Amino acid sequence: MSMPSQQDRVIRVFISSTFRDMHAERDYLVKFVFPQLRRLCEARGVTWGEVDLRWGVTDEEAAEGKVLPICLEEINRCRPYFIGLLGERYGSVPQSIPAELLEKEDWLREQFGERKSVTELEILHGVLRNPAMAGHAYFYFRDPVWLDRLPPGARREDFLSEDAASAGKLRQLKQLIGASGLPVRENYPTPEALGALVLADLTAVIDRLFPEGSQPDPLTREALDHAAYARSRERVYVGRPESFARLDAHADGGGDQPLVILGESGSGKSALLANWAARYRQVHPGAFVLEHYIGATPGSADWAAMLRRILGELKQRLGLAQEIPEKPDALRSAFPNWLHMAAAKGRVILVLDALNQLEDRDGAPDLLWLPPVLPENVRLIVSTLPGRALDETTKRRWPAFKVEPLSVDERKELIRLFLHDYGRSLSPARVDRLAAAPQSGNPLYLRVLLDELRLFGQHERLEERLDYYLQAASPYELYEKVIVRWEEDYGKDANGKPTQVVGDTLSLLWAARRGLTESELLDALGRDGQPLPRAAWSPLFLAMADALVSRGGLLSFAQDFLRTAARDAYLPTESHQRPAHTRLADYFERQPAGPRRTDELPWQLAEAHAWQRLYDLLADRAFFTDAWDRNQFEVKTYWTQIEAGSPLRMVGAHRSLIEHPEAEADKNYLWRFSLLLADTGHPEDDLRLRSSLVDHFRVIGDLNNLQATLGNQALILYARGDLDGAMALHKEQERICRQLGNLDGLQATLGNQALILEDRGDLDGAMALHKEEERICRQLGNLDGLQATLGNQANILKARGDLDGAMALYKEQERICRQLGNVEGLAYSLANQALALGQMGRAREGLPLAEEAHRLAVSHGYAALAGQIAPILNALR
């Protein structure tokens, strides 16, 4: 099955106008019209950006010819969206055109000879020479009577044609535009009238291209972004037949183990996987190949989000009927089941790139979410760098395949292909020298160096420049030199005075949690409430284009080497890093409520250690609700960070709510906060809120929420030692679950009741409840609940002296825990087996199990469990 076609949901509009006479129009568009279009785009799942290079550029600078290459390149990046504004002024004529630009755009020679203005050259390049612009380009001609009512302080000569010849050229240009058939709005009287026209025209474009209801669902959007990332890795690739053959053999073969792709950073693992997957689909058009590139999109490094995406694709493509779990534990438990269900429908090939980039949460780098044994019809290919993920694949003894450095001949071929794309070449001697350098065996290193050489305009000094770059022994050192070059080329203003634009851009991109949109970056780089002028940033942006990647509209570093080099150059210590985080926090704090603010603001405050501000933010109920619904785990983490870093306490921010929960009208808010209290170790405060919620749900007759609240309230009483109170609540929960047919809630409450009966010494009663719990778990396919009840039943059998029966259940529990990747449950099962074997006089068999259990508990941070296993271990030795 082929990947979904990519529809680039980005609108970047180039604004072309003369320089001196359109300030009022451009200001009105920027302040009043474009914000409305940005909000409309966001509602449609589209990223908006406007490119206005006139702001901050003078006529004189335009005449020097330095502006034109930037304008034409930005037009290329904005295609097919274009707005042309014309009044009575023809505009600046460049005094020269760089030779490199003439070589690239040969049509400019004739136009330069005819003394065409920058504005006309933009219009020719962007629209009139490109028929594909129809339907996306709009022109607006100002009413000449504007000259009779200029605003106070305006100089009339700035709004008139420069001379008679210029006036004639302007008339011809307007006639040419009118004859093109493109939309032209003539004689707009005021900037406000222009704004209304632009708003109507661009709204129509958005409605036509991205109508309401066309917004891709999160699953589709994520798939499109991963497909775009894969295509970015397919460009200029030198493939090896033996590498493709190894991947083909794994995809087409059998077995229950994944294949691990290894290789140093920058060696081309992602490029290999992307190119192989594209080729495999061509050869096998019906194949189900699902690629997930960790780090390619803002949420791709979250293991739970990754699993939800995989399950979502399986559900959509294979017609699986089950609902995707939300809670991490349930998600981890469901993953193996879903893989087996998918395998029953046909072959599935999963490609997971860069396991080492998974966020360190819930043991994700230790692959707790990934079952060690896969169905034979699920073929998994992963890649990783050294670290915890690789350590785990080694422990599991998965076969590995290493991507070796490029051979000299492959380096020469990559040099040729890369430079050919840009109409460049190197002499054979220089190709030989570059290919012979050991560090050029790394494809990333070679690409970055070639990109630098192609931009170097002084051919007679090319050898010297090659010497300079080859001093870098690694991609990191090479990026250090690239940053120096950016500072040399773009770190000064028009008067030659140093600026901070390079350092500030790299610092803000480094400090951003998931990246920044162009608009966010320009706003954050600006001063006094005004964004940084495009003209000051576009040259750098275009130079950095290959070093950046857009992930869902968010710009970020394409390589970790550059990220590290940028940090070391501008933010080497925490005292440098915190102000960068504070700067972004200040920016996002000023933004209206929305997903980007909810995602970035608390994270930036936490990184800046701005504990009071973060405390106040989380105490705001509207923000708390948005943040909680987006990611409960993060809210809990932020409160943990606040309490660890300051004397501020979560309960203090909500004291009145805790003391008077019955006064809270918003019961959904009360429910969310009670969950927060329960999960952060505040059982007494949580019990007060739960009691209030129980009363509320009884009154309104909300049985489903009532049973869940009763169960949580019972757990608190059980932890306090109030077994009778806990049992009474569980009994009521059981009655409601049976009434509702809620099997999931029923199995949970039966298991909890069984534990209470065990504490009371009623083993027969406990076993009966565990058996019913087991039956329901098997019916639901709830493997995590099943392994827990099997372990509890085995404990009862062991207490009764039935060691053989207990061992059989412990073994089944072990098998399920290994399948689920449930380390804690596995360690419990192994320790109990070891204890039972010791009681059976088979200590030698039990010792390895106890050792494995202790190792698992220690290595995964289960200190209390490790303490419980240690005496068993000692007794068996």
Secondary structure, DSSP 8 states (H G I E B T S, - for coil): ---------EEEEEEEE-SSS-HHHHHHIIIIIHHHHHHHHHHTT-EEEEE--STT--HHHHHTTSHHHHHHHHHHHHTT-EEEEE-S------S---HHHHHH-TTHHHHHHTT--HHHHHHIIIIIT-GGGTTTEEEEEE-GGGGGG--TT--GGGGS-SSHHHHHHHHHHHHHHHHTT--EEEEE-SHHHHHHHHHHHHHHHHHHHS-TT----HHHHHHHHHHHHHHHTTSS----HHHHHHHHHHHHS--S--EEEE--TTSSHHHHHHHHHHHHHHHSTT--EEEEETTSSTTTT-HHHHHHHHHHHHHHHH---S----SHHHHHHHHHHHHHHHHTTS-EEEEEE-GGGS-SSTTGGGTTTS-SS--TTEEEEEE--TTHHHHHHHHTT--EEE-----HHHHHHHHHHHHHTTT----HHHHHHHHHSGGGGSHHHHHHHHHHHHH---GGGHHHHHHHHHT--SHHHHHHHHHHHHHHHHSB-TTS-B-SHHHHHHHHHHHSSS-B-HHHHHHHH-BTTB---HHHHHHHHHHTGGGEEEETTEEEES-HHHHHHHHHHH--SHHHHHHHHHHHHHHHHTS-SSHHHHHHHHHHHHHTT-HHHHHHHHHSHHHHHHHHHH-HHHHHHHHHHHHHHSS--HHHHTHHHHH-GGG-S-HHHHHHHHHHHHHTT-HHHHHHHHHHHHHHHHHHT-HHHHHHHHHHHHHHHHHHT-HHHHHHHHHHHHHHHHHHT-HHHHHHHHHHHHHHHHHHT-HHHHHHHHHHHHHHHHHHT-HHHHHHHHHHHHHHHHHHT-HHHHHHHHHHHHHHHHHHT-HHHHHHHHHHHHHHHHHTT-HHHHHHHHHHHHHHHHHTT-HHHHHHHHHHHHHH-
